[in-house]
Amino acid sequence: MVVLVVFMVLTAIALERAVVKRALQAEEDGLQLLIYSLLAAVDQDSQGQSITVSEDRLFEPSLVIRNSGLYALLYNRYKREIWRSESITVSFPAIGGIDPGEWDFQTVEHLATPYFRLGFSLQWPDANNKLQRYEVVIWRNAVGYFEQLNRFRQTLWAWLIVTTLLLLLVMYLVTRWSLLPLQKIGLEVKAIEDQKQSGFEQDYPDEIAPLTENLNILLKREQYQRQRYRNAMDDLAHSLKTPLAVLTGLSDQQEIEQAQIETLREQTERMNQIVSYQLQKTTGTSDIRISKPIDLVVIIDKLLSALEKVYQEKGTVVDRRLPAQALLRMDEGDCLEVVGNLLDNAFKYCCNRISIDLMAGDDRSMTLTIEDDGDGLAADAIQQILNRGTRLDEATEGQGIGLAVVADIVESYNIELKFSDANLGGLRTRLVFQTI
């Protein structure tokens, strides 16, 4: 608004000066035309020693009307007046210092009255063809000019003030209207601080919509991160369950063989990896594009080696159909979490047989199929077990978050996870990975 006021004032000043300059130039041009018309009426006097102006050849009637406001005088080289128009009723001072062929335009005040004065110096031959110097001076009353100029200034500044006030009012209203979305944002921020809402819910203009959308993403990310911290503790306890069971089984035996010592070492190392993985998971999500390639076959073998020891009393028979190598881009901790949970559930709920099949597809995909000969699950129960903390078998030890962890991880990697009835009679789990 301050810039607008300054701009309007400077514009008015520039406009006023331009109009004044143009008006003065028009006055000067008009007086020059009068002098040219006077020169057209100049003739030798009766003695031939000087010049005079023939009244009957004057084209400007104001010069013969007394007090018309337009006056003309002719001076010789001695500054003596040799002719004056009939309109003159007062005396006017002579001027000098004008070179021949030069013009001298001035705005002067004479007898408390403003005048425009234009002088012109010329040379005219006498009877002996000797050039004599003369000066023609035109005086025009400028009272009407300054009155008109004052009216113009008053009109200009009046309209300037009115226009500026209207523009300021419009700017104020437009600013208030354009800032309404920001006021709504402030109210929604207060509601978010008071936990009355979880994000920005109102519609905003296109200029502000990217801001609120990004803030919503940031808020959801922050809420998701807090949920990850809470889930990580549950996941950590669940992930350590199997290694702890192995260690507990070993601790119940009075004599520990060398193979069992190796198992103890492996489970201790796995517990350490699980703790590191869960702590890493709380600080960020895995990115499949930058993950180091891992061999899925090696991970399956490692998990089966541990689970067969945990469930050795069941005497579970595992049918394996695995290739020599299966590389994919996935965080090793995530892969251990997904496959480990699914295999653990298969060992836990099977009767005495498990089938593991890993096959490569035609579209750079790889399908891992895990089947058991347990009781299986109904279709409505499959979706239920994907919810964190939900357990269908309350008699079996666990926290009820294993498959929920699996669902979270496979969703982040865009891995296809499906459950169906197995040919063995139990549950079939299919994971479709994208290989490299």
KOLPA-285560 format. One record per residue: y, z, x of N, C-alpha, C in turn. Coordinates in steps of 0.2 Angstrom, whole numbers, plus 2048, in hexadecimal, padded with zeros to 3 digits. Layout:
KOLPA-285560
YZXYZXYZX;...
***
This chain:
KOLPA-285560
7FA800804800800800806800804;80680480A80C80480E80D7FD811;8077FA8138087F381680B7EE811;8097EF80B80B7EB8068137EB805;8157F280581C7F38048207F080A;81E7F18108217EE8168217E7816;81B7E481481B7DD8138207DA80E;8207DD8088257DA80382C7DB805;82E7E08098357E180B8377DC810;8327DB8158337D681A8347CF817;82F7CE8128307C780F8367C680B;8397CB80883F7CB8058457C980A;8457CD80F84A7CC81484A7C5817;8447C38198437BC81B8457B7816;8437B88108457B380B84D7B380A;8507B980A8577B980985B7B680F;8597B781585C7B481B85B7AC81A;8557AA8188547A38188597A0813;8597A380D85E7A08088657A080A;8677A680D86E7A681086F7A1815;86B7A081986B79B81F86C79481B;86879381686878C81386E78B80F;87079080C87779080887D78E80D;87D79281288279181788278A81A;87C78781B87B78081E87E77B818;87C77D81287F77880C88677980C;88977E80D89177F80D89477B813;89177C81889377881E89377081D;88D76E81B88C767819891764814;89276880F89776680A89E76680D;8A076A8118A776A8158A7764819;8A276281D8A275D8218A375681D;8A07568178A17508138A874F811;8AB7558108B375580E8B7753814;8B575581A8B97538208B874B821;8B27498208B17418208B573E81B;8B67408158BA73D8108C173D812;8C37438158CA7438178CC73E81D;8C773D8218C87398278C8731824;8C573081E8C572A81B8CC728818;8D072E8178D772D8148DC72E819;8DA72F8208DF72F8258E2729826;8E97298288ED7238298F372582E;8F67208318FC721835902723831;90672783390C729830911723830;91772482D91C71E82D91F71D834;91F72283992272083F91C71E844;91671F84291071C84690F72184C;91272784C91172B85290B731850;90A73184A905736848901733842;8FC73883F8F87368398FA73A834;8F873882E8F873C8288F373A823;8F273D81D8ED73C8188F0739812;8ED7348108F073080A8ED734804;8F27378008EF73A7FA8EC7367F5;8EE7307F58EA72C7F08E372A7F2;8E172B7F88DB7297FA8D672F7FB;8D87357F88D473B7F88CF73A7F3;8C973C7F48C373C7F08C27427ED;8C47487EF8C374E7ED8C87517E9;8C87527E28CD7547DE8CF75B7DF;8CB75F7E28CD7667E38D27677E8;8D37627EC8D97627F18E07617EE;8E075F7E88E775E7E58E87627E0;8E37677DE8E476C7D98E67737DD;8EB7767DB8EE77C7DE8E97827DD;8E87857E28E478B7E28DC7897E0;8DA7837E18D47817DF8CE7857E3;8D07887E98CB78B7ED8C97867F3;8CB7807F38C977B7F88D07797FB;8D077A8028D77788058D577580C;8DA77080D8D976C8138E076B817;8DF76C81E8E576B8228E4767828;8E976482B8E975F8308EE761836;8EC76383C8F07658418F0760847;8F676084A8F675B8508F475F856;8F575C85C8F275F8628F6766864;8FC76786190076D8628FF77285D;8FA7718598F87768548FD77784F;90177184E90677184990376E843;90477183D90276E837906767835;90276283490575B83390375982C;8FE75D8298FC75B8228F876181F;8FA7628188F67678148F476480D;8EF76680A8ED7648048F27687FF;8F37657F98F77677F48F476E7F0;8ED76F7F28EA7757EF8EC77B7F3;8EF77B7F88F17817FC8F77847FA;8F778B7F88FD78F7F68FE7947FB;8FA7958008FB79B8058FA79780C;8FC79B8118FC7988188F579A81B;8F379681F8EC7978238EE79682A;8EA79A82E8EB79A8358E8794838;8EB79183E8E878B8418E278E845;8DE7898478D878B84B8D9786851;8D57888578D578485D8CF785861;8CF7828668C978286B8C477E869;8C57798658BF7748628C076E866;8BA76C86A8BA76686D8BA760869;8BC75A86B8BC7548668B5752864;8B475185E8AD75085B8A975685A;8AC75C85B8A876285A8AA765853;8A57688508A676C8498A677384B;8AA7778478AB77E8478AB781840;8A578483E8A47878388A478E838;8A87928348A87998348A979C82D;8A77A282C8A87A68268AD7AB828;8B37AA8268B97AF8288BC7B2822;8BF7B78238C37BB81D8CB7BA81F;8CE7B781A8D57B681A8D97B9814;8DD7BD8158E17C18108DC7C480B;8D77C880E8D27CB80A8CE7C7806;8CE7C18078C97BC8048C57B8808;8BE7B88078BA7B480B8BA7AD80A;8BA7A98108BA7A28108B579F815;8B37998138AF7958188B479081B;8B47908228B978C8258B578782A;8B77818298B477B82E8B9777831;8B97778388BE77483C8BB76E83F;8BF7688408BC7638438C2760848;8C075E84E8C575B8538C4754854;8C97508538C87498548CE746858;8CD74085B8D273C85E8D473685A;8DB73585A8DD72F8568E272B85A;8E272485A8E772185E8EE72185B;8F372185F8FA72185C8FD71A85C;90371985B90671285B90570E862;90571286790470F86E8FC70F870;8F871086B8F171086C8EE716871;8F271B8718F17218758ED726871;8E87288738E472D86F8E773486E;8E87368688EB73D8678E6741864;8E67478658E174C8638E474F85C;8DF7508578E17538518DB75884F;8DC75C84A8D77618478D8761840;8D276083D8D27608358CE767834;8D176B82F8CE77182D8CE772826;8C87738248C677481C8C577C81B;8C877E8168C77858148C478580D;8BF78980C8BC7898058BB791803;8BE7937FD8BD79A7FB8B679B7FA;8B47A17FD8AC7A37FD8AB7A97F8;8B07AA7F48AF7B07EF8A97AE7EB;8A97A87E88A37A77E389C7A67E7;89D7A47ED8967A47F18937AB7F2;8987B07F48957B67F58937BA7EF;8977B87E98957BB7E388E7B97E1;88D7B27E28867AF7E08817B27E5;8837B37EB87E7B67F087C7BD7EE;8817C17EC87F7C87EA87B7C87E4;87C7C37DF8787C37D98717C17DB;8707BC7E08697BB7E38667C07E6;86A7C47EA8677CA7ED8657CF7E8;8697D07E38677D57DE8607D37DA;8607CD7D985A7CA7D58547CB7DA;8557C97E08507C97E584D7D07E5;8517D47E784F7DB7E884C7DF7E2;84F7DD7DC84C7E07D68457DD7D4;8447D77D583E7D47D48397D67DA;83B7D77E08377DA7E58357E17E3;8397E57E18377EC7DF8327EC7D9;8347E87D482F7E87CE8287E57D1;8287DF7D48227DD7D781E7E17DB;8227E57E081E7E97E481B7EF7E0;81F7F27DB81C7F77D78167F57D3;8167EF7D08117EC7CD80B7EB7D1;80C7E97D78067E87DC8037EE7DE;8087F37DF8057FA7E18017FD7DC;8037FC7D67FF7FE7D07F97FB7D0;7F97F47D07F37F07D07EE7F27D6;7F17F37DC7ED7F57E17EA7FC7E0;7EE8017DD7EB8077DC7E58077D7;7E68037D27E18037CD7DB8007CF;7DC7FA7D37D67F77D67D37FB7DB;7D67FF7DF7D38037E47CF8097E1;7D280C7DB7CF8117D87C880E7D5;7C98087D27C38057CF7BE8037D4;7C08007DA7BB7FE7DF7B88047E2;7BB80A7E27B98107E57B48147E0;7B48127DA7B08167D67A88167D8;7A58107DA79F8117DD79E8167E2;7A38177E77A281C7EC7A38237E9;7A78247E47A782A7E07A082C7DD;79D8267DB7968277D87918297DD;7928267E378D8277E978E82F7EB;7958317EB7968387EC79283D7E7;79383B7E178F83F7DC78883F7DD;7858397DE77E8397DF77C83D7E6;78083C7EB77E8407F177E8487EF;78384A7EB7838517E977D8537E5;77B84E7E177584F7DD76E84F7E2;76E84B7E776984B7EB7698527EF;76F8547F176F85B7F576D8607F1;76E8607EA76C8657E57658647E3;76185F7E675A85D7E475985C7DD;75F8597DA75E8577D375B8507D2;75C84C7D87598457D87578447DF;75283F7E075083E7E77538387EA;7578347E775A82E7EA76082C7E6;7638267E87688237E476581F7DE;7678207D876481D7D37688187CF;76F8187D07738147CC77480D7CF;7768087CB7778027CE77E8017D1;77F7FE7D77857FD7DA7877F67DC;78D7F57DD78F7EE7DF78C7EB7E5;78C7E57E67887E17EB78B7E47F2;7917E67F27947E87F97917EF7FB;78F7F37F678D7FA7F77857FA7F7;7827F67F377B7F67F27777F77F8;7797F37FE7757F48047757FB807;77B7FE80677C80580877780A805;7778097FE77380E7FA76C80C7FB;76A8067FC7638047FD761807803;76580680976380980F76281080F;76781480B76781B80B76081D807;75F81980275881B7FE75281A803;75281580774D81480C74D81A811;75381C813753822817751828814;75382980E75182F80A74982F809;74682A80773F82980673B82A80D;73E82881273B82981973B83081B;74183381974183A81B73C83E817;73C83D81073784080C73083F80E;72F83981072883781272683A819;72B83B81D72A83E823728846822;72C84981E72B85081C724851819;72284C81571B84C81271684B818;71784781C71384682271284C826;71785082771685682B71285B827;71285B82070E86081C70785D81C;70685681C6FF85481B6FC854822;7008548286FD85482E6F985A82F;6FC86082D6F886682E6F186682A;6F18638246EB8638206E685E824;6E98588266E585382A6E2856830;6E685A8336E485D83A6DE862838;6DE8668336D986A8326D3866830;6D486182C6CE85D8296CB85982F;6CF8578346CC8538396C885783E;6CA85E83F6C78628436C0865840;6BF86483A6B98678376B386583A;6B285E83B6AC85C83E6AA85E845;6AF85D84A6AE8608506AD868850;6B086B84C6AF87284C6A8874849;6A687084569F87184269A870848;69B86B84C69786A85269786F856;69D87285869D87885C69A87E859;69B87F853698885850690884850;68D87E84F68687D84F68487F856;68787D85B68587E862686885864;68B88986168C890863686894860;68389285B67E89685767789585C;67789186067189086467189586A;66C89886C66C89C87266C899878;66889387966888F87F66C88887D;67088688267488088167187B886;66E87688466C87188967186C88B;67086889067586489467885F88F;67485C88A67685888567B85B881;67986187F67E86587A68486787E;68486888468A86988868F863888;68B85D88968F857888692856881;68E85887C69185787569785C874;69686287769B8678776A286487A;6A18618806A785E8836AA85887F;6A585487C6A884F8786AC851872;6A985686F6AD8598696B385C86B;6B38608706B98638736BF85E874;6BC8588776C18538796C484F872;6BF84F86E6C184C8676C6850864;6C58578646CA85B8616D185A864;6D185A86A6D785986E6DA85286C;6D784D86B6D98478696DC847862;6D884B85E6DB84B8576E184F856;6E285485A6E885885A6EE85485C;6ED8508626F284C8646F484685F;6EF84485C6F083E8576F4841851;6F284784F6F58498496FD84B84B;6FE84E85170584F853709849853;70684485670983D85770B83A850;70683B84B70783884570D83B841;70E84184271484583F71A842841;71B83F84672183C849723835848;71E83184571F82A844719827841;71982183F71481D83C711818841;70B81684170881184670B80B844;70B80684970D7FF8487087FB84B;7057F78466FF7F38487017EE84D;7087EC84D70A7E785270A7E9859;70A7EF85A70B7F28617057F6863;7007F785F6FA7FB8616F67F7866;6F37FB86A6EE7F886F6E87F686C;6E57F186D6DE7EF86A6D97F486C;6D57F58676CF7FA8676C97F7865;6C37F98686BD7F68666BA7FB860;6B97F885A6B77FC8556AF7FE856;6AC7FA8596A57FB85A6A480285E;6A88028646A88088686AA80E864;6AF80E85F6B181485B6AB816857;6A88118536A281284F69D816853;69B81385869681685C69781E85E;69E81F8606A082586269F82A85C;6A28288566A182C85069A82D84E;69682884E68F82984C68B82E851;68D82E85768A83285C68C83A85A;69283B858694842856691844850;69183F84B68F841844687842844;68483E84867C83F84867B84684A;67F84984F67D85085167F85584C;68585384868785884368285983E;67F85383C67B853836674851838;67285483E66B85284066685683C;66785B83966285E83466085A82E;66585582C66385182765F84B829;65E84A82F65A84583265C83E82F;66383D82E66583682C663830830;66182B82D65F82583066582082F;66881E83566E81983566C812836;66D80D83266B806833672803836;67280183C6787FE83F6777F683F;67C7F383D67D7EC83E6847EA841;6857EB84868B7EB84B68B7E6850;6917E28516917DD8566927E085D;6927DC8626937DF86969A7E286A;69F7DF8676A67E18676AA7DF861;6AF7E385F6B37E185A6BA7E485B;6BF7E085D6C57E285F6CA7E285A;6CE7E68596D47E68546DA7EA856;6E07E98536E67EC8556E77F2850;6E57F88536E67FE84F6E6804853;6EA8098516EA80F8556E3812855;6E181485B6DA81785C6DA81D858;6DF8228576DE8288536DE82684C;6E182184A6E181F8436DA81C841;6D78188466D18158456CB81B844;6CC8208496C78258496C8829842;6CE82A8406CF82E83A6CC82A834;6CD8248336CA82082D6C381F82E;6C081D8336B981C8336B5822834;6B88278376B582E8386B4831831;6B983182D6B98348266B4830822;6B482A8226AF82681E6A8827820;6A78278276A082982969E830828;6A38348286A183B82769F83C820;6A383981B6A183A81469A837813;69883181669282E81668C832818;68D83681E68883A82068884081B;68D84381968D84981568A84880E;68B84280B68884180468283D804;68083A80967A83680967383A808;66E83780666783B80666483B80D;66383581066083581666182E81A;66582A81766682381966D820819;67081D81E67681A81E676813821;67A80F81E67A808821681806823;68280482968880282C6887FA82E;68D7F682B68D7EF82D6947ED82E;6947E983469B7E783669A7DF837;69E7DC83369D7D48336A47D1834;6A57CC8386AB7C88386AB7C3833;6B27C28316B37BD82B6B67B782E;6B77B282A6B97AB82C6C17AB82D;6C57B082A6CC7B082B6CE7B682F;6CB7B68356CD7BB83A6CD7C2837;6C87C48336C77CA8306C17CD832;6C07D48316BA7D78336B87DC82D;6B27DC82B6B17E08256AC7E6828;6AD7EC8276A97F18286A67F4822;6A07F482169D7F781B6987FD81C;69A80281969680981A69380A813;68C80B81368880D80D68481380E;68381680967E81C80967A81C803;6758208036708207FE6718277FA;6778297F967882F7F567982E7EE;67C8327EB67D8317E368282D7E1;68782B7E668C8267E569282A7E0;6978267DE69C8287DA69E8237D4;6A08267CF6A28227C96A981F7CB;6AA8197C76B08157C96B781A7C8;6B781E7C36BD8227C26BD8277C7;6B88297CA6B882F7CF6BA82C7D6;6BA8257D76BC8227DE6C38237DF;6C78227D96CE8227DA6D082A7DB;6CD82E7D86CE8357D86CE8387DF;6C98367E26C88397E96CD8367EE;6D08317EC6D682F7F16DC8337F1;6DC8387EC6E283C7EB6E18427F0;6E68447F36E68497F86E48507F5;6DF8537F86DD85A7F56D885A7F0;6D68547ED6D28547E86CB8537EA;6C68577E86BF8577EA6BB8577E4;6B68537E46B18527DE6AB8577E0;6AA8587E66A485D7E86A78637EA;6A88687E66AB86E7E86A68737EC;6A08717EC69B8757EF69B8737F7;69D86E7F969D86B8006A386D803;6A38708096A987280D6AD86C80F;6B486E80E6B98698106BF86A80C;6C486680E6CB86780C6CD862806;6C985D8056CA8588006D0853802;6D18528086D784D80A6D484880F;6CD8478106CB8428146CC83B812;6CA83980C6CC8338096D3831808;6D78378066DE8368056E183480C;6DF8378116E18358186DF82D819;6D982C8186D78258196DB820815;6DD82280F6E181D80A6E881C80D;6EB8228106F28218136F281D819;6EC81D81D6EC8198236EB812822;6E681181E6E580981D6EA806819;6EE80A8156F48078126F9805817;6FA80981C6FF8088216FD802825;6F78008266F47FB82A6F37F5826;6F47F581F6F27F081B6EA7EE81B;6E67F381C6DF7F281C6DC7F3815;6D87EE8136D57EE80D6CF7F480C;6D07F88086CB7FD8076C87FD800;6C17FC7FF6BE7FC7F86B88007F8;6B78037F26B18077F16AD8047EB;6A68047EC6A28017E769B8047E8;6968027E368F8057E368C8017E9;6888057ED6848037F267D8007F0;67A7FC7F46737F97F366E7FF7F4;6708047F866C8097FA66C80F7F4;67180E7EF6718127EA6778177EA;67A8187EF68081C7F06878187EF;68B81A7F46928177F46938127FA;69680D7F86978087FD69F8087FF;6A08088056A78088076A880280B;6AE7FE8096AF7F780D6B67F8810;6B77F78176BD7F681A6BE7EF81D;6C47EC81B6C57E581E6CB7E6823;6C97E58296CE7E582F6D07DE830;6D67DE8336D97D78366D87D883E;6D47D38416D27D38486D77D084C;6D77D08526DB7CC8576D87C685A;
***
